[in-house]
């Protein structure tokens, strides 16, 4: 059926692709532009911004600079001291105390003077200190806003590098998953034969253990030495031709692993699978002696070792 249906299907696909060649070309260009924009906008530019942040530090691009906040605070201090000196008749000691209060945001004397002025707002506006106290409060509000913005800006700058890495992480995740997917497609064609390298490695370790009388039901590398030492110390029965009950049981476990490997990963109705299963059956045959089973293992190495790639593992 494949030989009959494949040529017409392939010919139809070729004709359809040729008829839609302009659309396919446009799709290829759009895909190229999309990938290019993704790499430039979501990988290169964010990485460049991260490097710039690391190189320049937190002094660039700030909303409010520390010098501006200090200048506004000094202006507020001078305005408050001038008002206290002109209308409150403060001494030098009181002026120093007021200066310390203004630096921490306390302008209580100015507010008390403002409270007195608003009792007669028209008169105070014309001849009193109402306007000066209002301007001082406006300057105080400006200082408070600048200090708040400076604190927020400092907090954002301290976390700027973290935000940059969080922003670029999804793009790198997409690239990593995509590369892993295509790599899996590429390697599965070569390494997926006969169950893949992992399954062939497990079967190879089981064969290695059987050849050294150290069958192990898991066939793991990390426990191979422990199982090998355990089974090497296990003495054979009688004249040494037959395995002990314990060694025979462990051998059956390994044989079950080999049989499961062949049934799951070797091609069905193939000479490779049939011959491999025949040798596995010989290993589980209780009528064979220990030396005969060793020769079966040697035959499996000669017959299937090169085909299954055990020599390259």
C-alpha positions in Angstrom: 0.0 0.0 0.0 2.8 2.4 0.7 4.4 1.9 -2.7 1.0 2.5 -4.3 -0.2 5.5 -2.3 3.1 7.3 -1.6 4.0 8.5 -5.1 0.5 10.1 -5.8 0.5 11.8 -2.4 4.0 13.1 -2.8 3.3 14.4 -6.3 0.1 16.1 -5.1 2.0 17.8 -2.2 4.7 19.0 -4.6 2.2 20.5 -7.0 0.3 22.2 -4.1 3.6 23.6 -2.8 4.6 24.9 -6.2 1.2 26.5 -6.8 1.4 28.2 -3.4 5.1 29.1 -3.7 4.5 32.8 -3.3 2.4 32.4 -0.2 5.0 30.0 1.2 7.7 32.6 0.4 5.8 35.3 2.2 5.2 33.1 5.2 8.9 32.4 5.3 9.7 36.1 5.2 7.2 36.8 8.0 8.6 34.0 10.1 12.1 35.4 9.6 11.0 38.9 10.5 9.2 37.6 13.6 12.2 35.7 14.8 14.5 38.6 14.1 12.2 41.0 16.0 11.9 38.6 18.9 15.7 38.1 19.2 16.4 41.8 18.9 13.5 43.1 21.1 13.2 40.4 23.7 16.8 39.1 24.0 19.5 41.5 22.8 18.0 44.8 23.9 17.1 43.6 27.5 20.5 42.0 27.9 22.1 45.3 26.7 20.0 47.2 29.2 21.1 44.9 32.0 24.7 45.4 31.1 24.2 49.2 31.0 22.5 49.0 34.5 25.5 47.1 35.9 28.0 49.4 34.3 26.4 52.8 35.1 24.9 51.9 38.5 21.8 53.8 40.0 22.9 57.3 39.2 21.3 57.6 35.7 17.8 58.4 34.8 16.6 59.4 38.3 13.4 61.5 38.6 14.6 63.6 41.5 18.2 64.1 42.4 19.5 64.3 45.9 21.0 67.8 45.3 17.6 69.2 44.2 15.9 67.9 47.4 18.7 69.4 49.5 18.4 72.8 47.8 14.7 72.9 48.4 15.1 71.9 52.0 17.8 74.6 52.5 15.5 77.2 50.9 12.7 76.2 53.3 15.1 76.5 56.3 16.2 80.0 55.2 12.6 81.2 54.7 11.6 79.9 58.1 14.5 81.4 59.9 14.0 84.8 58.2 10.4 84.9 59.3 11.2 83.9 62.8 13.9 86.5 63.1 11.8 89.3 61.6 8.5 88.8 63.3 9.0 86.4 66.2 12.3 88.0 67.5 14.0 84.6 68.0 17.4 84.6 69.6 20.4 82.7 68.2 19.7 79.7 70.3 16.0 79.6 69.2 17.1 80.0 65.6 19.4 77.0 65.9 16.6 75.0 67.4 14.2 76.0 64.7 16.8 75.1 62.0 17.0 71.6 63.5 13.2 71.3 63.5 12.9 72.4 59.9 15.4 69.8 58.8 13.1 67.0 60.2 10.0 68.6 58.8 8.7 70.5 61.8 7.6 74.1 61.1 5.3 74.5 64.2 6.2 78.2 64.9 5.4 79.1 61.3 2.0 77.3 61.5 1.2 79.1 64.8 1.9 82.4 63.1 -0.3 81.4 60.2 -3.1 80.5 62.6 -3.0 84.0 64.1 -2.9 85.6 60.6 -6.0 83.9 59.3 -8.1 85.5 62.1 -7.9 88.7 60.1 -6.9 87.5 56.7 -7.4 90.8 54.8 -5.4 92.8 57.3 -2.7 90.1 57.5 -2.5 89.9 53.8 -2.0 93.6 53.4 0.2 94.4 56.4 1.0 91.1 58.1 2.8 87.8 57.5 0.0 85.8 55.9 1.6 85.7 52.4 5.0 84.7 53.8 3.5 81.9 55.9 1.6 80.6 52.9 4.7 80.6 50.7 6.6 78.8 53.4 3.9 76.1 53.5 4.0 75.8 49.7 7.7 75.3 49.9 7.2 72.7 52.7 4.8 70.8 50.4 7.3 70.9 47.6 10.0 69.5 49.9 7.7 66.7 51.0 6.8 65.8 47.4 10.5 65.8 46.4 11.5 63.6 49.3 8.7 61.2 48.6 9.7 61.0 44.9 13.3 60.6 45.8 12.5 57.7 48.1 10.4 56.0 45.5 13.1 56.5 42.8 15.7 55.1 45.1 13.6 52.0 45.8 13.0 51.4 42.1 16.6 51.9 41.3 17.6 49.4 43.9 15.3 46.8 42.2 16.1 47.8 38.6 18.4 44.8 38.0 15.8 42.4 39.4 13.1 43.8 37.2 15.4 43.5 34.2 16.1 39.8 34.8 12.4 39.1 35.4 11.6 40.8 32.1 14.1 38.8 30.1 13.5 35.4 31.8 10.3 34.4 29.8 12.1 35.1 26.5 15.1 32.9 27.5 12.7 30.2 28.7 11.0 30.1 25.3 14.4 29.9 23.6 15.5 27.1 25.9 12.3 25.0 25.4 12.4 25.5 21.7 16.1 24.4 21.4 15.4 21.4 23.6 12.4 20.4 21.4 14.4 20.7 18.2 17.3 18.9 19.8 15.1 16.1 20.9 13.7 15.8 17.3 17.2 15.7 15.9 18.7 13.2 18.3 15.7 10.9 18.4 16.3 9.9 14.8 19.7 8.4 15.6 19.6 7.6 19.2 16.0 6.3 19.3 16.7 3.1 17.5 16.1 0.0 19.6 14.7 2.0 22.5 17.3 4.7 22.7 20.7 4.9 24.4 19.3 4.8 27.9 17.4 1.5 27.4 20.4 0.0 25.5 22.6 1.0 28.3 20.4 -0.7 30.9 20.4 -3.9 28.9 24.1 -3.7 28.5 24.6 -3.4 32.2 22.3 -6.4 32.8 24.4 -8.4 30.3 27.6 -7.3 32.1 26.3 -8.5 35.4 25.2 -11.9 34.0 28.6 -12.4 32.4 30.2 -11.8 35.8 27.5 -13.7 37.8 26.1 -10.5 39.3 22.6 -10.2 38.0 20.7 -7.2 39.4 17.0 -6.5 39.0 17.5 -2.7 38.5 20.8 -2.8 36.5 21.9 0.6 37.8 25.5 1.7 37.5 25.7 3.0 41.1 24.7 -0.3 42.7 26.5 -2.6 40.2 29.6 -2.9 42.4 27.6 -3.7 45.5 25.5 -6.4 43.7 28.6 -7.7 41.9 30.4 -8.2 45.3 27.4 -9.8 46.8 27.0 -12.4 44.0 30.7 -13.1 43.6 30.7 -14.2 47.3 27.7 -16.5 46.6 29.1 -20.0 46.3 27.7 -22.4 43.7 26.2 -25.8 44.6 27.6 -29.3 44.2 30.5 -29.5 41.8 30.1 -25.9 40.7 28.1 -26.7 37.5 24.8 -25.4 38.8 24.0 -22.0 40.3 22.8 -21.7 43.9 19.2 -21.0 44.5 19.9 -17.4 45.3 22.1 -16.8 42.3 19.5 -18.5 40.0 16.8 -16.2 41.4 18.8 -13.1 40.7 19.6 -14.4 37.2 15.8 -14.8 36.5 15.3 -11.2 37.5 17.9 -10.0 35.0 16.5 -12.3 32.3 13.1 -10.7 32.9 14.6 -7.2 32.3 16.2 -8.4 29.0 12.9 -10.0 27.9 11.0 -6.8 28.7 13.6 -4.7 26.8 13.3 -7.0 23.7 9.5 -7.0 23.7 9.2 -3.2 24.0 12.0 -1.9 21.9 13.2 -4.4 19.3 11.4 -4.5 16.0 8.4 -6.9 15.9 8.6 -10.0 13.6 12.3 -9.4 13.1 15.2 -11.9 13.2 16.9 -9.7 15.8 14.0 -9.9 18.2 13.4 -13.6 17.7 17.1 -14.5 18.1 17.5 -12.3 21.1 14.4 -13.8 22.8 15.7 -17.3 22.1 19.0 -16.5 23.8 17.0 -15.0 26.7 15.0 -18.2 27.0 18.2 -20.3 27.1 19.4 -18.2 30.0 16.2 -19.0 31.9 16.3 -22.7 31.1 16.9 -24.6 34.4 18.3 -27.6 32.5 21.4 -25.7 31.3 24.5 -25.7 33.5 26.4 -22.7 34.6 29.0 -23.1 31.9 26.4 -23.5 29.2 24.7 -20.2 30.3 28.1 -18.5 30.2 28.5 -19.6 26.6 25.0 -18.3 25.9 26.0 -14.9 27.2 29.2 -15.0 25.0 27.0 -15.9 22.0 24.7 -12.9 22.7 27.8 -10.6 22.9 29.0 -11.9 19.5 25.5 -11.8 17.9 23.8 -8.7 19.2 26.5 -6.6 20.8 27.5 -4.8 17.7 23.9 -4.4 16.4 22.6 -3.0 19.7 25.7 -0.8 20.2 26.8 -2.3 23.5 30.4 -1.9 22.5 29.9 1.9 22.2 28.2 2.5 25.6 
